[in-house]
Amino acid sequence: MNLEEYEEDFVPGKNIHEKEDHEDQMFFDDITGVQLDTQEVLAARQELQWLHRAKVYEKRTIEECWQRTGRGPITLKL
C-alpha cells in the first residue's frame, strides 16, 4: 500500500466516512494486539484533524530526509 492509499483510508480529513461505514471495522493495538473500541478509535482520529489544519508537517521524499538529517523519516500513526 502506498502513502496515498493509506491516507485515503486512514488519515483524518482525507476521506472521512459516516460512522456507520466503520461499524464493521475492527482496530487492534499494535503492541498488545488487544481489540480497540471502534467508536473511540474514530473519535480519536477526528481529534487529530488539527494536524492537517495546522499544517504541522509537510510530506517530503525519503531521500530528502536522509540528505537533510542523515536519518530516516519518523512515523506518525493515526
C-alpha positions in Angstrom: 0.0 0.0 0.0 1.5 3.4 -0.9 1.1 6.6 1.1 -1.8 8.0 -0.9 -3.8 4.8 -0.5 -3.0 4.8 3.2 -4.1 8.4 3.6 -7.4 7.8 1.8 -8.3 5.1 4.2 -6.8 6.1 7.5 -5.7 9.7 7.7 -8.4 12.0 9.3 -9.7 14.7 7.0 -8.6 12.8 3.8 -11.6 10.6 3.3 -14.0 10.8 6.3 -16.9 8.4 6.1 -20.0 8.3 8.2 -19.7 6.3 11.4 -22.0 3.6 10.0 -19.4 2.8 7.3 -16.9 1.9 10.0 -19.1 -0.1 12.4 -17.9 -3.4 10.9 -14.2 -2.4 11.1 -12.0 -3.7 13.8 -8.9 -2.0 15.2 -6.2 -3.6 17.2 -3.4 -2.2 19.4 -0.1 -2.6 17.6 1.8 -3.7 20.7 -0.7 -5.8 22.7 -2.9 -7.0 19.9 -6.0 -6.1 22.0 -9.1 -5.1 20.0 -9.9 -1.4 20.4 -13.3 0.2 20.6 -14.2 1.2 17.0 -16.1 4.4 18.0 -13.2 5.5 20.3 -10.7 5.0 17.5 -12.8 7.0 15.1 -13.3 9.8 17.7 -9.5 10.0 18.3 -8.8 10.2 14.6 -11.3 13.1 14.3 -9.4 14.9 17.1 -6.2 14.6 15.2 -7.5 16.5 12.3 -5.8 19.6 13.7 -2.5 18.2 12.4 -3.7 18.7 8.9 -5.4 22.0 9.5 -2.3 23.4 11.3 0.0 22.1 8.6 2.3 20.8 11.3 4.3 18.8 8.7 4.9 18.5 5.0 5.3 15.4 3.0 8.8 15.0 1.6 10.7 12.2 -0.1 12.6 9.7 1.9 15.8 10.6 0.0 15.4 14.3 1.1 15.0 13.2 4.7 18.3 11.2 4.6 20.1 14.1 2.8 19.0 16.8 5.2 19.1 14.9 8.5 21.3 11.9 8.0 18.5 9.8 9.3 15.3 8.1 8.1 11.9 9.6 8.4 9.8 9.4 11.6 6.4 7.8 11.6 3.1 9.2 12.7 0.5 6.7 13.5 -3.1 7.9 13.4 
